Each structure stands twice: as C-alpha cells, then as structure tokens.
Amino acid sequence: MTERPQDHRVETEPEVVDDGPGAGSEAAVESDLAEARRRADEYLSALQRTAADFDNYRKRVTRDAADQAARGAESLLSELLPILDNLERALDASEHHEEAKVAEGVQLVKQQLVDLLTRRGLEEIDAEPGSQFDPHVHEALSHQPSEHPEGTIAAVWQRGYRAGSRVVRPARVVVSSGAQVQER
C-alpha cells in the first residue's frame, strides 16, 4: 500500500441535491421569503411605535416645561403684587403727607422688593469704585482718568445682578485709565 502524503487541505465540492424540477426548493424559498417579510413588518411596526412614543414624550416634556415656567412666573407675580400695592399706597400718601414720610415709605417698599428678589436667588454683583474690572460681570461703558489704578472701576452707572452663577444683567461701569497726566 502506498501512503499518500499528508495534505492539510481538504477539498470538497458542495453537495448539490437535485430533487428534480421544482421539487420542494421553490416552496422553501417562498416560505423563507414570507417569514422574512413577516419579520420585516414586525420590525417596521416596532420602529413606528417607538417613533410615535418618542414624539409623544417630546411633546409631553415641552408641555411640562411650559407649564412649569408658567407656574414659576405666576408665583413670582403673586409675590410682587403686595409690593405694587405698597407703591400705590406711597403714591396716594404723597398727596397728603410730608415728603420725608413718603420717602421713608418708598424706602420700605424698595427693601421689600430687594428681600423678595434675594429670596428668589438674585445677588448684586460687586462693583465699587476701586475694585478690579471683570469683563465677565461688568460692562465697560468708557475709560477715563481717575484717582483709581488703571483697570479698576472708576464709577458705577448701573448695578448688575446674577442669579446663581448666571449673570442676569452686568454692572455698567466706567473703567479707570489711571491718574490723569498733568500738562505743563
């Protein structure tokens, strides 16, 4: 007996089964095609349901955000109404009382408003003449010579406010360009 050299490759040809013309293979293909179409319809239906669910979720979140904003505004407005009432009383009192009493009343109303805004998280931005200018919280209106060092605040035109870490309105300031040079 002659021994054949070992070859690690095994070559086989695919087995072809011929059951005759149209015997069973066409029915199997039709069955596989019908199953594939059924699964495709299921996937499409699931995808459409998911898309509709997401669209409904997006609409609900938008509606809830609008409702929450409206409730927040309503709450703030209801807290502002007593201050408005007190301002009306101060104006009425200005017709019948001396100026000092009216000024005192307006000062009390201002403090009431400041207290409300502070409770709601509003803080005044530090902007005193001589303090360092910060472009993140200060808005420079102009530069002018002053007794304050260059790059510091020379004057405050309008107070600025922040709510938490967000600037609601920057402080509007004049920035010092240093001492004025004397001409001879």
SVG drawing of the C-alpha trace seen along z (x, -y; Angstrom):
<svg xmlns="http://www.w3.org/2000/svg" viewBox="-54 -124 59 126">
<polyline fill="none" stroke="black" stroke-width="0.4" points="0.0,0.0 1.3,-3.4 0.9,-6.0 -0.4,-9.3 1.5,-12.5 -0.5,-14.3 -2.2,-17.3 -3.9,-19.5 -6.2,-21.0 -9.3,-19.2 -11.0,-20.0 -14.6,-19.1 -17.2,-20.3 -20.5,-21.4 -23.1,-18.8 -25.8,-19.6 -29.1,-17.9 -31.3,-17.7 -34.8,-16.6 -35.9,-17.2 -37.5,-20.2 -39.3,-22.4 -39.5,-19.7 -39.7,-21.5 -37.0,-24.1 -39.3,-26.7 -41.7,-26.2 -38.9,-26.5 -37.7,-29.8 -41.3,-31.1 -41.6,-30.1 -38.3,-31.8 -39.4,-34.9 -42.7,-35.0 -41.0,-34.6 -38.5,-37.4 -41.4,-39.7 -43.3,-38.9 -40.2,-39.8 -39.6,-43.0 -43.2,-44.0 -42.8,-43.4 -39.6,-45.5 -41.2,-48.3 -44.2,-48.2 -42.0,-48.3 -39.9,-51.1 -43.1,-53.1 -44.4,-52.6 -41.0,-53.7 -41.0,-56.8 -44.6,-57.7 -43.7,-57.1 -40.7,-59.4 -42.7,-62.0 -45.3,-61.9 -42.6,-62.0 -41.0,-65.1 -44.4,-66.9 -45.1,-66.0 -41.7,-67.3 -42.2,-70.5 -45.7,-71.0 -44.5,-70.2 -41.6,-72.7 -44.1,-75.4 -46.4,-74.6 -43.6,-74.8 -42.4,-78.2 -46.0,-79.5 -46.3,-78.3 -43.0,-80.0 -44.0,-83.2 -47.4,-83.1 -45.6,-82.5 -43.3,-85.5 -46.1,-87.7 -48.2,-86.8 -45.2,-87.8 -44.8,-91.1 -48.5,-92.2 -48.1,-93.3 -45.1,-95.4 -47.3,-97.0 -50.0,-97.6 -47.5,-99.4 -46.2,-101.6 -49.8,-102.6 -50.2,-103.5 -47.0,-105.5 -48.2,-107.5 -51.6,-108.1 -49.8,-109.2 -47.6,-111.6 -50.7,-113.8 -51.5,-114.1 -48.2,-113.7 -44.9,-115.4 -42.0,-114.4 -40.0,-112.8 -42.8,-110.3 -43.2,-109.4 -39.5,-108.9 -39.4,-106.6 -42.4,-104.7 -40.8,-104.3 -37.5,-103.1 -39.5,-100.4 -41.1,-99.3 -37.7,-99.1 -36.4,-97.0 -39.4,-94.7 -38.6,-94.2 -34.9,-93.6 -35.9,-91.0 -38.2,-89.2 -35.5,-89.2 -32.9,-87.9 -35.2,-85.1 -35.6,-84.2 -31.8,-83.9 -30.8,-87.4 -27.5,-88.7 -25.9,-92.1 -22.6,-92.0 -19.8,-93.7 -18.9,-96.9 -17.4,-99.5 -15.1,-102.3 -11.6,-101.0 -12.5,-97.3 -11.0,-95.3 -12.9,-95.3 -14.1,-91.9 -15.4,-91.6 -17.4,-88.5 -19.7,-90.5 -19.0,-94.2 -19.8,-96.1 -17.4,-98.9 -19.1,-102.0 -15.9,-104.0 -12.4,-104.7 -11.5,-107.8 -8.7,-109.0 -9.4,-108.8 -7.6,-108.5 -8.1,-104.8 -5.4,-102.5 -5.7,-101.5 -8.0,-98.6 -10.2,-99.2 -13.7,-100.6 -13.8,-104.4 -17.6,-104.8 -20.8,-102.7 -23.6,-103.7 -26.0,-100.8 -25.9,-97.9 -25.5,-94.4 -27.2,-91.2 -26.7,-87.5 -28.9,-84.5 -26.7,-81.7 -23.7,-81.6 -25.6,-83.3 -25.3,-87.0 -28.8,-88.5 -27.5,-91.9 -23.8,-93.0 -22.9,-96.1 -22.4,-99.0 -19.2,-100.8 -16.6,-103.3 -13.1,-101.9 -10.2,-103.9 -7.3,-104.6 -5.1,-105.6 -4.2,-109.0 -4.6,-112.0 -1.3,-113.2 -0.7,-116.9 0.3,-119.1 2.8,-121.9"/>
</svg>
